[in-house]
Amino acid sequence: MEPVVDTMPIGELLDERRHLLDVAHWMLGSGVVAEHVTDEAYREWYALSEHQRERIGAPRAWLTRVVGTISLARLALSKRDEGPPGPAGEGSRGASDPALENDLGALWAGALDALTPAERAALVLNDAFGGAAGEFVGAAGPAVRHRTGPADIEPLDRARHSLRARAARPTPPRVEDELVDAVRQACADEDRERLATLLDPEAVAFYDGGGKVRTVTRPVVGAPQVARSLLTLLARHPRTTLHTRPVNGRTGLVACYDGQVAAVVSLDLAGARVVQVWVVLNPDKLRSWNRPRA
């Protein structure tokens, strides 16, 4: 049985982040603060173990809950004039604090057109909790740095293997262009079998979300698994387009969603096969691709 490939279509990935940004901005009234809160919510997600994440039936609702909890904690701290938040993660415990739960109950008074920021936070938290509490795994964990370990060292070994393979089997520029375009066409046609034949049997794909979007955290290994993860990410959608473009001095792929660059894909080739795939989804790294051209 193939292992589960934890990825999602670009449209869903970006819509999820935009939704969280909108929720945080709606509650806090600041785009800059909304970015920080959303990033913190994703840090909470990645601080969970893989087993804990697998048990969450509605990740978007879970993240919405965390964004609401963090936002409410920020509002409570500001209201009580307690100064800056304490150590990372303390603020996100607000929903399990009895005093804060009492505040939540009191915030439901008033008409919808007169909601205060704190009342907005209560509404968001209710949407996350209501009717689906069983889908959540306890309270959100502490916001901690993205975990490091053997999985972070493995990409270095894979990169060295790719360089050796490319040196041993260099790909002429014409063949490179044809191969990359064949990959693009296989993705556009959602032809998994054809895409797998363009990949080395031991091909590896790395997904760089920077901890700011919900995507794969471990290398995806094997032609069938890499093909499946790419087709999931680049699933056909009227608002998603895929183009061949120069990437890091070689031909690569650029995926756009609603006219904005949403993913940049670098392909390491050896002979007539793709040996490694590097997918950049980190919004920070993609900003330069989305700047207006002079």
Disulfide bonds with the S-S distance in Angstrom:
none
